[in-house]
Amino acid sequence: MPSRKIGHPLSSFVFPADFVWGAATSAYQIEGSPLADGAGPSIWDQFTHTPGTIKGGDNGDVACDHYRRFAADVLLMRELGIKSYRFSTAWSRVLPDGTGRPNPRGLGFYSRLVDTLLEHGIAPSLTLYHWDLPAALERRGGWAHADAPKWFAEYAQLMFRTLGDRVPMWATFNEPWVAMDNGYVAGNHAPGRRDWAEAALVSQNLLRAHAAAVAIYRTQWRQQIGLVVNLVPVYPATDLAADRAAANRMDAYLNRHFLDPALLGEFPTELPEMFGKAWPALAEDELAQLRQPIDFVGINYYLRLFVSDASSNGPAASPPRATIVPPPDCRRTALGWEIYSKGLTEILQRMQSRYGDVPLFITENGAAFDDVPLENGSINDVERVEYLKEHLQAAGQALRTGVNLRGYFVWSLLDNFEWHHGYSKRFGIVRVDYPTQRRTPKASARFYADVLRSQGAVVES
């Protein structure tokens, strides 16, 4: 991708004409029918049916029923003016055993989805992995197994062969840090384990899998492939040297953990120190293999963190040896996350200063609020409208300073299954009434449609 420099004045700013405006979802969160038409179970199928794991005992068995209603959802996107749809494919839907014989009915579903998007002028943006490892592979050792990168490469090649002629934008992984930390450290995501040593293996295998998939893509396909990460500005709770050191460790663990190997061919020096003997040392040639040329980095942004030093907590402390401190009095989302739009500008600018002029996409940005329908059924989610407006202004500010930002995907198109929160938190710009599956665009959907029609000009009004 060529570099694109932006020189718009601060007044009457509009986003570039080729800026990509999209919406994002993920397979397990919206599709439902997880075992339909020959699909195999995933770790999330198993995790959600384990008592005590999900708020309200919820699961993704129905979710938004997108598996059966995708055509109507595509029409809704077209009505809103959305130009690109970011979605993930369910590995176990197309390879029920994780490897081996493909499931033609599962592949057929994604082929029909892609064709329907293209028929309506919506560019598909496909993420290969959004946390739903096939349960059959988990039984063989999951992401900690030495063969996990090969399993993923086989799956990636199958999807490239099936959809590579029609999908212009691919991502290998969505938020590999969350897959590792929530799944193998905190244990509140599938597969629900708490093992630092296993997390270290998973971390490296996720990177190997990413690199293997990119290398395969380069052999035949010539459009865009990249990596999507969640980035969080980290600040020390005080000016004490110990807290500043804790913030640096947390930044390495959370933000540089996957980007440095993928883009620079090296791990942050803090990681081996944090994990100690649990961290597997890699030879120089192994590190070099992790650095495969990619076309973009997707950034998911939601909040910032304040941390203090926790070194005195001993071996039970997290590897960063840092304690998250509640932010000062501030506006918060329904998840308790601080609303801090300036952090998005900071993250985008930092990406450019550390990693160069790599093209960037904001692949997720949004907020959960307690949306309450009015008597007439409409949803006037003014808090979400303000949230989106502020963050789009922050994105525009990054563009003005020369950041190579190529697009923005709102999270999320639909209210959906919000992982361990179940259906208790709503992120969608479109409300889903789960008992009836009725879709109702919220005020935020109308605002976003106006953003797209005006090429972002309404953001500055």
N, C-alpha and C positions, 0 to 999 in steps of 0.2 A: 504494500500500500504506500503510495506517495504521501509525503508530509503535507499538511494543510495548515497554513498560518492564517489566523483570524485577526482582523484589524478593525472591527466594528467600534464605533464610538459608544460611549456609555448610554447615550440617549437613543431611543427608537431602535433598540437592539432586536434583531431577529436571528434565529439560528440559521446556519448555512443551508442552502437549498438541498444538499445531499444528506442532511442530517437524518438519521434513522429514528423514527418514532414507533415504539412498540409497546407490547404488553407481555407479561411473563406468567407462566404457571409451571407446575411440575406434575409428572405422571401420577404418583401415588396420591397426591393431594386433591386431584380433581377427577381422575378417570373413572373410579369405581370399577366394578366387574373384574377384580384382580385375577380371578381364576377362570374367566370366560374363555371359550373357544380354544382350549388346549394350553392356556398359560399355566406356568408353574408359580408356586408361592415365592414371595420375597421375604427378606428379613423383617420388613415392616408388616407384612401380613401376620407373621408369627408374633412380632413384638406387640402389636396392637391387640391381639387376642390373648395376651398374657395378663391376668388380673393385676390391677394396680399400676400399670405402666402409663395409661393415658387418662387424662381428666375426663370424668363422666363415663369412662368405659367405652369411649368412641373408637371407631376404626374407619378404614377407607373402603369398606365393602361397597358402598354406594357413592360416597363423596358427592361430587357434582354431576355424576352420571354422564360425564363427558364422553365416555366410550360409546354411548348410544346417542348422545345429543350433540356430537361435535359439529355437525353441519349447521345447526342452528346457532351454535356459539361462533362459528366463523362468520355467519351473516351478521351477528351482533357486532363483531369486530369491524366488519366492513362499514356498518352504519356509523360507528364511532370514528371512522377514518384511520384506524390503526394500519400502519404500513408493514409491520413485521411482527410475527408471533413467535415468541421464545417458549419452547416446550421441551420436555424431556421424554425419552423413550424408556419404557420399562423393560429392562434386560430379560427378566424371566417371562415376559409376554412373548418375546421373539425367540428365546432360547430357554425353554422350560427347565432344563437341567443345567443351565449356565454355559455349557459347551455342547458340542455334538450336533444333533439334528435340529435344524430350525423349525419353528412353528409357522407355517405359511399363513394361517389366519391372523396371527399376531402381526406379522409383517404386512399383511394386507390392510390391517387397520391403519397403520402409520402411512402406508402408501396412499390410501384414500384421503387421509387427513391432509397430507402434503398437496395432493392434487386439488383438493377443495380450496385450500389456501391460495394456491397459484391461480385458480380460476377466478378468484375474487380480488386479485391484485395484492395479496398479502405475502410477503417473503417469509418462508420458514427459517427459523433459527433453532437448530436442534442441539440439545445438550444430551450427551450419551449417558451420564450418570448423575442422578440427583438422589443418591443415598439408598437406593432400593436393590441391594445385592440379591441375586437369586439364593433362596434358602438352601438349594442343593449345593452351592459353593460354600456357604457358611458351614455346612456339615463337614466339608473337606478342609476347613481351617480358615475360610474367609480371607479377608484382606491381609491377614498375617502370614498366609501360606506363600512359600517362595514362588509358586506357579501363578499367583493371582495376576501379575501383569500379563502373562500369556493368555489367561482366560479373558481378560479385558480386551486384549488385542484381537482375539478371535471374534468377540462380539462387535468391536468397532469395525472390523473389516466387513462383517456381514451387513452392518448398517450402511457403510460406505457403498458397497456393491448394490444395495437395494435402493438407496435414495441419493447417492452422490451426484447423480445427473440432474437432480431437481432441488436440492437443498444448498443454498449459497453460503450458509454460515453455520459452522459447527463449533461446539465446545466439548472438550473431553470430560471435564468434571465441573460440577457446581460445588463450590465451597468445600474443597477437600479437607480444610482445617476442621470444619464442623463435623464431617464424617468421622474424622479421627478423634477429635476431642470429646464431642458429645456421645459418640458411639463407644469409645474405648477408654475414656478418662472419667467423664462425668457419669456415663452410663444411663443418661436420660433419653437417648436415642437408640434405635436398633444398631447393633445387636445387644446393647445394654450391658457392656462390660466395663470394668474399672481395673485397668492393668497398664501401668506406665511402660513397662518393657514391651508389651504387645502394641501399645500405641506407637512406640518408636518404629517398630517393624512396619506397621500399617502406613505410617507417614512416608517411609521410603518406598514402599510398594505402590502407593498411590502415584507418586512421582514417576516411578518406572513405568507404570501403566499409561500415564499421560504421554510420556515420551515415546513409548512403543506405538500408541495409536497415531500420534503425529507423524512418526516415521512411515507408517503404512499409508497414511493419507497422501504423503508427498510422492509416493510411487506412481500414482495414477490421477489423483484428483487435484485440481488447481485453484479452488476458490479459497474461502477463509476458514481457518481453524485456529482455535485459541483455548484459553483457560479462564475460568470464572472463579474469582476469589472474593471472600468477604473481608473488607478492610475497615479497621476501627482506629481512629486517632486515640492514642494513649497518652495520658498526662500524669505526672506525679501529683500525689495528693498535697504535698508540701514541697518546699525548696530544699529539704534535707537531702544530703547526698545519697542516703540509703533509698529514699523514695525515688529519686531520679534514676538510680541504678535499677530499681524494680520496674520502673516504667520502660526502661530500655530492654530489659529481659522480656517483659510482656510483649513489647513491640516485635522482638525477634520471634517469639513463640507464636504470636497470632498473625502478624502481618508479613514478616519476611520469611517465614517458615517454608512456604511453597514457592514464592516468587523468586527468591534468590537462586535456588537450584534451577528453576525452569528458565530464568532469564540471564543469570550470570554464571551458572555452572558451579555454584558453591553454596554450602549451607552457612547460615549465620554462625559465627564462631561461638555464640552464646549457647546454641543448642546442645552440642556435646557436653558442655560444662553443666547444663541444667540436668540432662538425663543421666549423666555419669556412665556407669558400665552398661546401662540399658541401651545406649546409643550405638548402633552398629557402624563401625568405621567403613568408609567407602574409599576405594582407590581412586587415583586421579582420572583414570579412563572411565570408571563407573560414574563419577561426577559429570564428566564431559558428556556422557550419553544422556543425562537428564536434560541437557540444554539443547532441545530441538527447536529450530526456527518456527515461531508462531506468528500469526498475522494480527492478533489483537489480544488484549487482556480485558476481560469483563470484570467490572467492579460492582459488588453488592454493598450498598451503604445504608446503615440504619441509625447508628449512635456513636458516641464516644465513651471512653472509660477513664476514670481516675483510679490510680492504684497506689498502695503504700507497701512498704517492705514487709515481708513475712518470713524472713530468714530464720527468725527465732522459733518458728513453728516446727522445725525439725523435718524428718523424712516424710511426714504426712502432708507437708505443704505441697502445692502444685509445683511442677518444674520451674516456672518463672519465679517462684518464691515471692509472690505478690498477692495482695488482698485487694479485691475490688471495693472501692469506697463509693458510697452513694454520692451522686453529683449534688451541687448546691441547688437551692430552690430553683425550679425551672418548670417549664411546660413538659408534660410527659404524655406518652401514648398509653393505650389500655394495657400494654405489657409492662409499663413502668419505665420504658426507655426514654431517656432525655431527647428532646427535639433540639438538635443542634445542626442547622443547615450549613453553617460555615465549615464544619468538618468535612463536608463533601468537597468544597473548593480546596481545602488543605490536602486531602488525600489525593486528589487529581494532580495537584501541583507537585506533590511529593513523588508521585509515580514518575512524572516526567524528569524530575531532577535526579532520581536514583537510577532509573532504568532507560533513560533516553526517550526518543520520540516514538515510542511504541503506540500504535493506535489504541484508543481506549473506548469502551462502551460502558455506560452505566446500565448494567444488566438486571439490577433489582434496586428499587427504591420505593418505599411506601410505608404505611403505618396502620396499626390496628387501633380502631376506636370503637366505642360502644354505640354503634349506629342504631337508632330507634326509629322505625317507620312512623310517619305521621298518619293521621286518620285516613287520609286519601291514599295511603300506601307508598307515597314518595319518601325518599330518604335524603334529608338535607344535611349531609355530612360536612358542615362548614369547616370543622377542624382538619379534615383530610384535604379539603381544597386549599386551605392555608398552608398545610404541610407541603403539598406538592408544589405550590407556587413558590414557597421559600427555597425549596431544594432545586427547582428549575432555575431560579435566579442564581443560586450558587453554581450550578453547572454553567450557566451563561457567563458568570464571572471568570470561571476557569478558562473558558473559550477565549475570552477577551485577553487573557494573559498569555495566550499562545499554546495552551494545552491541546494536544491532538485528540480531542473528544469527537467521536463519530456518531453517537446515538444514545438514546435513553429508552429504557423499558420499565414501565411502571409495574410494581408489585402490589397487587396482583389484578389480573383481569377479573377474577371471580373470588368471592368468599369461598374458603375451602377448608380442608382438614389441615389444621395448623400443628402438625406433629404432636408433641406430648401435651399440648394444650387442647387437643381435639378440635371441636367446633365452637369452642368458647370465645375465640378471638377472630375478628373479621378484618381482613386486609383488602378486600376487593373494592374496585370502583363500581362493580356490579354486584348487587345483593343476590344471594341465593337463599330462597326459602326451602330448606332441606326437605320437609315433608312433601311439598308439591313440586320441587325443582324449578319453581318459577324464577326467572331472572328479571331483576329490576335495576336498570341503570341508576346510580346515585347522582347527586349533584356533582360529585367529583368526576364521574364519567362525562357529564356534560362539559365541565371545565376542561378536562383533558381533550375532548373533541374540539373545543375552541382553540386550545393550544396548537393542536395539529393543523387546523384550518388556517391559523394565522402564522404558522411557522414559528411559534413561540412568542409572538409580539404581545399577546395578552398577559404574559407573565410579568411584563414590566409596567402594566397599567395599574 
